[in-house]
Amino acid sequence: QVQLVESGGGLVQAGGSLRLSCTVSRSIGGIYTMGWYRQAPGKERELVAHFTGGGSTAYADSVKGRFTISRDNAKNTVYLQMNSLNPDDTAVYYCNAFNIYSRVNSWGQGTQVTVSS
């Protein structure tokens, strides 16, 4: 099973930006579909952004135009650039790796993002 370590969370004022990083313990190219999820207090975990087949990306409607997912296969790292943050973006953000062959999901420990108004 692959290990994921997130970093980059923190406290930011509304309108600010953060970049989250997810470092994976092994090569992710061609094996894993990567994505970012978040879970706010009292709410279910929701998909924020992910890579679809062929390297395309998809986003939740609530973050379209503000968040960007990217990857550096050479560094085994996936990023989530978050701009124009608002208090509704406050949540624990989780990195996800889905093995397309074994169909196993792996999760990081999560990183807290808090946006103050």
DOVEX-363917 format. One record per residue (C-alpha): residue number from 1; residue in one letter; x, y negated, z negated. Coordinates in Angstrom, 2 decimals. Each point is the difference from the previous one (the first is absolute). Layout:
<sites>
  num  residu       c1       c2       c3
  NUM       A        X        Y        Z
...
</sites>
This chain:
<sites>
  num  residu       c1       c2       c3
    1       Q     0.00     0.00     0.00
    2       V     1.25    -3.45     0.84
    3       Q     0.63    -2.65    -2.69
    4       L    -1.12    -3.58     0.49
    5       V     1.18    -3.03    -1.95
    6       E    -1.78    -3.33     0.35
    7       S     1.42    -3.39    -0.90
    8       G    -0.68    -3.66     0.59
    9       G    -3.15    -0.55    -2.02
   10       G    -0.42    -2.86    -2.41
   11       L    -1.94    -3.10    -0.95
   12       V    -0.66    -2.61     2.68
   13       Q    -2.27    -3.01     0.37
   14       A    -2.85    -0.01     2.46
   15       G     1.28    -0.80     3.46
   16       G     3.36     1.57    -0.68
   17       S     1.74     2.99     1.52
   18       L     1.58     3.25    -1.11
   19       R     1.72     2.81     1.83
   20       L    -0.37     3.52    -1.31
   21       S     2.48     2.73     0.83
   22       C    -0.40     3.76    -0.12
   23       T     3.15     2.05     0.17
   24       V    -0.48     3.65     0.92
   25       S     2.30     2.81    -1.11
   26       R     0.33     1.47     3.48
   27       S    -0.39    -0.83     3.63
   28       I    -3.49    -1.14     0.87
   29       G     0.24    -0.21     3.77
   30       G    -2.33     2.37     1.83
   31       I    -1.05     1.88    -3.14
   32       Y    -1.89    -2.38    -2.23
   33       T    -2.80    -2.43     0.58
   34       M     0.68    -2.88    -2.37
   35       G    -2.41    -2.43    -1.57
   36       W    -0.74    -2.35    -2.86
   37       Y    -2.97     0.26    -2.33
   38       R    -1.10    -2.09    -2.94
   39       Q    -2.15     0.45    -3.06
   40       A    -1.48    -2.88    -1.93
   41       P    -1.30     0.43    -3.58
   42       G    -3.33     1.80    -0.02
   43       K     0.11     0.67     3.74
   44       E     0.86     2.95     2.17
   45       R     3.30     0.24     1.83
   46       E    -0.32    -1.47     3.48
   47       L     2.07     0.13     3.15
   48       V     1.72    -3.30     0.74
   49       A     2.17     0.73     3.03
   50       H     1.46     3.00     1.75
   51       F     1.72     1.27     3.09
   52       T    -2.21     1.87     2.40
   53       G     1.08     2.39     2.72
   54       G     2.50    -1.38     2.44
   55       G     1.35    -2.55    -2.41
   56       S    -2.99    -2.32     0.10
   57       T    -1.28    -1.61    -3.18
   58       A    -3.39    -0.44    -1.61
   59       Y    -1.15    -2.28    -2.79
   60       A    -2.91    -0.41    -2.37
   61       D    -2.24    -2.85     1.11
   62       S     0.76    -1.88    -3.21
   63       V     3.72    -0.29     0.81
   64       K     0.01    -0.33     3.80
   65       G     2.08    -2.94     1.12
   66       R     1.65    -0.34    -3.42
   67       F     1.81     3.31    -0.60
   68       T     2.49     1.76     2.26
   69       I     1.25     3.56    -0.35
   70       S     3.37     0.86     1.48
   71       R     2.61     2.71    -0.27
   72       D     3.73     0.52     0.30
   73       N     0.55     3.68     0.76
   74       A     3.76    -0.36    -0.37
   75       K    -0.53    -1.09    -3.62
   76       N    -2.94     2.34    -0.65
   77       T    -1.91    -3.05    -1.14
   78       V    -3.47    -1.38     0.62
   79       Y    -0.91    -3.61    -0.74
   80       L    -3.17    -1.95    -0.63
   81       Q     0.33    -3.72     0.59
   82       M    -2.85    -1.78    -1.76
   83       N    -0.73    -3.65     0.80
   84       S    -2.74    -2.40    -1.07
   85       L    -0.64     2.05    -3.09
   86       N    -3.16    -0.61    -1.99
   87       P    -1.21     1.26    -3.39
   88       D    -2.02     2.76     1.70
   89       D     3.31     1.56     1.08
   90       T     0.88     0.69    -3.64
   91       A     0.49     3.75    -0.35
   92       V     2.50     2.78    -0.40
   93       Y     1.41     0.74     3.44
   94       Y     0.96     3.55     0.90
   95       C     2.10     1.33     2.82
   96       N    -1.28     3.17     1.67
   97       A     1.72     2.57     2.18
   98       F    -2.13     2.55     1.80
   99       N     1.89     2.97     1.41
  100       I    -1.63     0.67     3.35
  101       Y     1.16     3.64     0.00
  102       S    -0.68     1.14    -3.57
  103       R    -2.93    -2.43    -0.46
  104       V     1.37    -0.91    -3.42
  105       N    -0.41    -3.50    -1.43
  106       S     2.75    -1.55    -2.09
  107       W    -0.33    -3.15    -2.11
  108       G     2.32    -2.47    -1.61
  109       Q    -0.39    -1.16    -3.59
  110       G    -1.57    -3.29     1.06
  111       T     1.04    -3.62    -0.34
  112       Q    -2.13    -2.70    -1.59
  113       V    -0.94    -3.07     2.00
  114       T    -1.70    -2.81    -1.89
  115       V    -1.23    -3.14     1.74
  116       S    -0.92    -2.93    -2.19
  117       S    -2.48    -2.65     1.06
</sites>
